[in-house]
Structures are given as C-alpha cells and as structure tokens.
C-alpha cells in the first residue's frame, strides 16, 4: 500500500499554499508534516481528506484492493472534535463505529469496540455522560477515540495533541504505533513530537522535502 501525491498544487483564496508537491508514504509509515504556521500543513491534510480540490496534480492510494476513493479510506481528525453534545460518550463512539464502517456492527461487536476505545483514552468511567458535560480535554480524547472503533487504512490527523495531557498524548502515540505496525499509514500535522518510533518528516514551506 502506498499513498502517492504527484505535483500537488493547492490554492486558498488567491494564494498558492502548496506548489507542485510530490511525496509518498508507504504502509507502516507515520508521516509528520512540520513547518511554520501558514506553511500548508492543515491545507494538505484537508486536501488528502477530499475537502479541498487541488488546482493541479493528484493523490491516490495504490496497492489497496478496493474501488473506494481515498477520502472513504481515511480517518480524518481535524481541529473540531466531531462529537454530538447531546449523545453520551459511548453513543458518540457507537455512531462513529457504524458510520465509518459503512455497516452496523452486531450489538456485542459494537459494544466491544466502544468499550475498548473508551478504555484506550481513559474515558470508561464517563461512558454514560452526555458529551456536553465533558471538559475540553475529555472531548478531544473522545474525538480521537473514534480512530479505534472502525478500521480505515489511512489516518489524517491535524494537530491531534491539542488539549491533551501527557498521559493522553502517550495513549495516542501507542494507538498510532499500533496502526502503522499493522501496515496502516498516518499523516499528521504537528508542531510537537508525538513520541513515535522512526517517523518520517515532510517539511512544508518554500522548499518542502521528505527525510527519514
């Protein structure tokens, strides 16, 4: 499996944010996007997710046996938590498990996925709390927990450690490491180290280049 971008040019308004960018990320890679504010990290993440159409160039996922488009094969976690305030923590994850899987898992399978995801981020005791009552950090952890409830080969994470404490950042690093260890791909925009083993860096700016 290979995530391949060729001569990607993306504009926001009248400004070219990404100019003729090419890169690859193979199965097992955690590709960290680094660079100053305004370098195009969020723009690239949103382009890969299908929210922004590039002016030229293309991106595709090679070697994955499906006819689904790249956005349908991605977990996207942006700046917003993506949770519904009036649902409980467990109900939010059950929704994401069904929505992201494209099918409704059996009741026990659903419960097992939700319980495991809540435990991953230390939210088990809050399973029945309405999401509106959670703190900012708890809401962020709940938003990230959806990574664990449905299998998708590519994860797109935009500043995933915002509002996370040290323990939750370590939990996220373990989850990412497990995903890439199983042959998945992660592309993450970040200003901070994520504590991953052997990440690959893509520096954005005037002259982006990838380095292991």
N, C-alpha and C positions, 0 to 999 in steps of 0.2 A: 504494500500500500504506500502510495506517495502523493502528498499534497504538492501540487506544482502550480506556480504562478509564473506567467511569461509576460514581460514587458507591460506590467500593470501601471496604468496612469489613471489617477483619480483626482477629480476637482471638487472643491466645496465652494459654492458661490462662483466667484471669478478667479479663485486662486487654485493653482495646481499644488495639491498637498503631497501626492505620491507621483513620481515621474519615472516611468519605464523601469519599474522594479521587478526583478525576477528572483525567485528563491524556490527552494524545495525543502520539504520536511518529510522524512520517511517514518515508517512505522517504528514506534519506540522513541521518537524524538519529543522533547519538550522545548519548543522554540520560544524564547523570551524576546519580546520586542522592547528595545530600550532606546532612549533618546530624550532630548529636551521636550518640554511642553510645546505643542504645536508641530511636532515632527511628523505626525500622521499615525501614531500608534492606534488610537481609537478608530480613526478612519479606516485603517487597514483591517482591523477586527470586524468592523461593521460591513466592509466590502466582502470579506470572506463569508460573512453570515448571510449575505444576499440583501442587505438593507440599502446598500449604495451600489449603483451601477457604474462600473469603470468607464472612462472615456474611451480607453483602448486597452488591448491586452486581454488576457483571460486567466482564470484559475480553475483547476479541476482536481478531482481526487481519482488517481489512477490505481488500478490493481484491486479495487474493491468491487465485488461481484453484486452489483445492483444497478437498476436503471433510475434510481432516485437521484435528484440533483444534490449538489454539495450542501446547501442550507438544510436540507432534510436529514443530513447525516451528521449534523453538528449539534452539540450543546452550546448555546450562547448564554453567557452570563455577563451582563453589562453593569452600568452604574446603578441601575434600579434593581430592586430585589426580586421583582416579578411575583410577589405574593399577594394573595387576596385577603384583605384585612378582616373580613367577617368570617372566614374559614379558620378552623383550628390549624395548628402546625401540622398535625397528621393529615387533615383533609387537604391542605395545600399540596403536600407531597403525593397524596393519592391522585389528585388531579393531574399533577405533572407526570406521574408514572403512566397514567392512561393516555394522556395527550402525546407525550414524547414517544411512547411505544407504538402508537398508531392503532393499538388494540386495547381492550380492557382485560388486564390480567385476572386470573381467578382470585377469589376473595383471600385465600390463605397466602398465595404468592404476593398479592398486593400488600397484605399486612406485614409479611416478612420483609419486603423491600423497604417499606416505610419505617418499620422498627429499626432496621439496620442503618438507614440513612440518618434517622434522628440520633441514634447512638453514636454514629461517626462524628457528629458535631456537638455532642453533649447536650442534646435537646430532649432526651427521653422524658424527663420529668415535666416538660412543657407540651407534651403531645396534644393534650386536650385544651390548651389555652388558645383563645382567639388570637390571631396574629397581630391584631391591633394593640394588644397589651404587651407585646414583646418590646424589648429595648432595641436600639438601632443595631447593636452588635448581634443580638439574637436573630433579628430579622435578616441580617446579612448572612448569618450561618444557615438559616433556613433556606434562603435563596440558593446558597451553594450546595445544600444537601440534595437538591434535585439532580445533581450530577450522578448521584449514587442510585437513583431509582429507575433509570432507563439506560439501556446500552446504546451509545452512539460512538462511532469511531473517532470523531474529531471534536475536541473541546476548544472553544474560543472564549477566553477569559480576559475581561478588561478591568485592570486594577483589582484583582479578586481579594486582596488582603485589606482593602479599605474597611475600617470599623472592626477589624478582627484583633483579638488579643493574641498573645504569644502561643497559648495552647491551641487556639483555633487555627492559627497560621500553620502550626505543625500538623494538625489534623488534615488541613487542605493539602499540604505537601505530601503526606502519606497517601492521600487519595489520588493525587496526580501521579505519584510514583507508581502506584499500583496500576493505574490506567496505561501509562506508557510501558510498564513492564509486561503488560498483556498484549502489546502490539498496537496500542492506540497512539494518537497524535494529539499534542496540546500546543496551542498557540496562545500565549499570554502576554498582554501589555502590562508592564510593571515598572515602577521606579525603585522597588525594593527587592533584595534577594528572596527567593521563595524556598530556599533550603533544599533544592533538588540535586540529585546526583547527575553530573555530566549534562547540564542543559546546553543547548545551542543558542547562540545570541544572534539576533538580527538588529543591527543598529540603524535606526532611521534618522534622516537628516539630509544634508546636501549631497552626501555620497554614501548611501547605505551599503553595507557589506556584511555577509554572514561569516561567522567564525566559530569553530567548535571550542 
